[in-house]
């Protein structure tokens, strides 16, 4: 592997792109935190710890596979690297389609943000996200990483500022809010907290395979990719915990809200909420772009005429679907259904690691990316 060209500046850009990618409508709006974490009370802090370790392990594997394989066949080859030809092909199509469904969720999230804060019709925000995502995806992953890397740190800083203010000015307080979650009929991702974190990891894996594999392939320094990913994931895990605590502190206010974090900030300062609505909207955009790219890049080679046509068509279809269902319902349907299928992928990653370790101890090759 090429470890030349290590740069802390580049590590920072990559960490920023990781942060921005994770900070989609689910995080920036607080809806994902509400359904997967806050709804279960303070035990959700343990979920945040599990989240970090799962994704530290998994994404290092995806980056490594992308780096050693330099796969030109897209996500198909990296899925086959871990799962074999047939199961890998299934996960390739499953992950690509799921990422596209999540792009639709992002469009709905953008519509919900502008609707709640500014009273704009839902279709307006959805149209902006679909259009901006389409334009950005046309430029490809390399440009996306650079753009997201510069937006990500700013977004998470503003999100954390609003969440901390919510904790300080909480209507209920963390402990009282945690107890109240047992009484309120909050929309939950799963019956228990541990099932929720499994599901959360499962659906997020399907986002990560292509994106982090692509970073591993594109980044000339493996160390840059490795450390940038670790820093980004750690930052995101801490941010998840802070937003969850903020929601627990205000659970009576936001338990059935479409955009809970925005509502928390609005109670503190309507002016700040007006600014944060823009932040949340940008957070939706930063995740919508690579999700659309992941889905479309499976259908056509990046940069080709076919790729551009499919990108435009997929963005248009995503817009129309996103205005048909409420944002929180789309999160509950798309994320939850796909989460359990996605989590099974963890087993294949572990098995590949064990096989690689056994092969290495015997002086053998540690596996090859399957060719087209």
N, C-alpha and C positions, 0 to 999 in steps of 0.2 A: 504494500500500500504506500502511496505517496504521502509523506508527512511534511513535505516541504511547504513553505509559504504560511507558516502559522502566524496568526495575527489576532491580537486581542480586539482590535477594531472590527475585524471580520467576525469574530466570535460574538461581539455585541450585536452586529447586524443580524446574524443567524438567530441569536436568542430573541431578538425583537420580532423576527418573522414567526418564530414558534409561538410567542405570546399573542401576536396578532391573529394567528391561525386559530388558536384555541378560543380567543375572545370573540366568538360569534354572537348571534342574537341571544343564545341561551345564557351566556355569561353577562354580556353587557346590559341586558335587560333584567337579569336576575331570575328569569323564569326557570332555567335549568337548575340553578342553585335551590330554588324553592321546591321543585318536584323531587330532586334527587338527594338533597342534603337537609335543608332547614325543616322540611316536613317531618323529619324523624327526631328532631331535638338535638341536644348536645352530642349525642353519639356520632353525629355527622362529622365531628372533628377527627375521629378515627378514620372515617371514610376518606378524608382529605390526605391523610398519611398513606393509606393504601393506594390512593390515586397516584401520588408521586412515585412510589416504588414500582408500581405496575408499569407506568409509562417511561420511567427511567430505563427499566429493563427492556421493554418492548421496542422503544424507538431507537435505542442503541443497536438493537438487532437489525432493524429496518435500514438504518444508515449504513451499517457494516455490509449487509447484503447488497445494497445499492452500489457501495463503493467498490467492493471486490468484483462484482458482476458486470458493472458498467452496462446494464441491460438496456438494449435498444427497443425491446418489445413491450416496454411499459410495465404496468403492474402485474401482468400475466406471469412474467418470468420470476418476479420476486415472490409471488404467491406460490408458484411451483417450487421454488427453492425451499420453502418451508413445508409445504404440504404434499409435494409430489404432483405428477402431471394432472390427474383427474380432479382430485379435491382442490388443487391449486387453481385449476381453470374455473371451478365453481366459485371459489372465493374471489377470483379476479372479477368475474361478472357481477357477483353479489355486491362486492365493495364498490365497484364503479356505479352500479345502479343506486345503491344506498347513498353514496356521496351526492348524486344528482337529486335524490329525494331531500337530502339535507339542504341543498341549495334552495329548494322550494320553501323549506322551513325558514331560511334566512330572508327570502323575499317577504314572507308573511310577517316576520319579525320587524323588518323595516317599515312595513305598513302599519303595524301596531304601535310602533314608537311615535311616528308622526301623528297618528290618530289620537293617541292618549294625550300627548303634550300640546299639539297645535290644532287639533280638531280637523286635520286634513283627512280626506277620504282614504280608506285603507289601500285602495288601488294605487294611489299616488306614490306612497312610499315603496310599495312593492315594485312599481314600474321603475323607479329610480335605481333600486338595488339590482333588478334584473338587467337594466340597461348598462349600468356601470360595471356589473360583473361580466357581462358579455364583452364589453370593450377591453377590460383588463385581461380577461382570459385569452383573448386573441393574441396578445403580446407574448404569452407563454410563461412557463414556470420561472425562468431566470429573472425576468423583469418583476414578476410577482414577489419573489423573495426579497429583492432589493427594496421595493415599495413598502411591503409589509414590515420589513425590518426597521424602517424609519418611523412608521406610524405606531407600531406596537407599544414601545415604551411609554409614549405620550398617552395613549389610550388607557393603559393599565394604571398609570399614575393618577389620572383623573377619576377612574372608576374606584380605586382604593381610597382616594380622598373623600369621595361621596359616601362610600361604605363606612369609613371610620367616623365621619360626621353622624351617620345614622346610628352607630353604636353609642356614641356620646349622648345623642339627643333622643334615644330610643323611647318609645311610648310605653313599652312593657318591661324592658330589661331582658338580658339574656336568659337568666334562670327562669323567670316567670314565663317568658315566651316559649322556652323549651317545654314547660309543663302544659302550656296552652295548645301545643301541637297535637296533644292526645285528644283534645276536645273538638277542635276545628275540623271541618270536612275538607281538608286540603287535597287537591289533586296530587296523587303520589305516583311515582314511577314503578313502584313495586310494594308488596305487602310489608317488607322489612328493610331495615337500613342496609344489611349485608347483601340482600338481593338487588337493592338499588345500585350499590357500588359495582357489583358484578355487571349489571346491565349498562351502567354508565361507561365502564371500561370497554365493554363489548361493542357498543355502538361507536365509541371514539376510535377503536382500533381500525375500523373500516375507513375512517378519515385519514389515518396516519400512514398506512402502508405505502400508498403511492407518493404522498407528499414527502415523507422522510426518506423513502428509498430514492426519490428524485434528488433530494438534497445530497445524499451520499454519492450519487453519481455525478452531480454537477460540481460539487465542492472539491477543489484540487487537494486541499489539506483535510485529512480525516480528523485530525485533532480539532480543527476549527469546527467541523460539524458536530463532533462528540461533545465538546465543552459548551458550544452554543446551545445545543439541545438540553443538556443538563441544567444549565442556568435558566433557560426559558421555562422548562417544566417545573422546576422548583419555585420560580416566581409565580407561575400560574396556580400551583397548589396552595401557596400562601394566600393568593388573591381569592381563591375559592373559599378558604376558611374565613377570611375577613368579611366577604359578602354574606356568607351564611350566618355569621354572628350578627351582622347588621339586620338581616331579615328576621332572625329570632327576636331581636330587640324591638322589632316593630310588627310582629306577626299578626296581631289583631287588625292592623291597618292594611296589610298587604296580602293576606292569605289567599284571596281569590282574584288578585290583580293580574292583568295581562303583562304589565311592565312594573314589577314590584320595586326594583331599585330606583327607577325614575320617580315613583310615587313617594318613596322614602325621602329622596332629595327635595322633592317639591314641598313636603311638609316643613322642611328646614328653611328653604329659600326658593321661592318661585323663580327668581332670576337665575339661580344656580341650576335649577331644573331645566330651564330653557336652554342653557349652555350644554348641560349633560345630555339632553335629547340628541344634540348633534354628535356628541361623543358616542352614545349608544348606537346611533345610526352608522357611524364610521366603523364601530365594532362589528356590526352586522356585515358591512361591506367587506371588511378584511377577511372574513371567513367565507363569504359567498363566492369570492373570486376563485380561490384554489379548489373549492368543492366543485364548482362548475368545470374547472380545468381538469380535475381528476376524472369526472364522468365522461367528458368529451374526448379526452386524450386516449381513452380506451377504444373509441370508435374510429379515430382517424389520427394520422401523424401530425404532430404539432407543426404549425406553419403552412400546411398545405391548404389549397382551396377548399377541399372537402372538410377539413377541420374547422375552417372559418364558417362555412355554411351550417354545419351541425351545431356549432356554438351559438349562432344566431337563432336557429330553430329551437334549441334546447332552452335558451334564455326566455324566448317568447312563450313556450309551453309552460315553463316554470311560473311565469307571471300569472297566467290565467288560472292555473291550479291553486296558486297561493292565496288568491282572493276568495276562494270557495269555502275555506274552513278557518275558524279562529286560530290565532297563533298558538295559544296554550294547548289546544286540542291537537294541532299538528305535531307539536313537540312530544306530547304523550303517545301519539300513535306511531310516528316514524321512528323516534329514538328507541322506545320500549320494545317494539316488535323485533327490531333488528339487533338489539343489544345481546340477547342470549345466543343467537347464531354467531355473532362476532366474538363473544368471549371464548368460544370453543377454539378459536385461532390461537389462543395463548398456549394450549396444550401442544400444538404443532411446533410453536417456537421453542418450547422447552425441550421437546423431543429432538429437534434439530440441533440444539445446543449440546445435548447429551451425546448425540451421534458424532458431532464435530469433535468434542473432547475425547471420545473413545478413539476416533480416527487419528487425531493428533498424537495421542499417547503411543500409537502403533506406527507413527511415522508416515501415515497416509494422508491423502488430500482430504480437506474438510468439507467437501461438497461443491458442486458446481451449479451455476444458474442453468436451468433447463433452456435449451434453445427453442426457437420458434418451430 
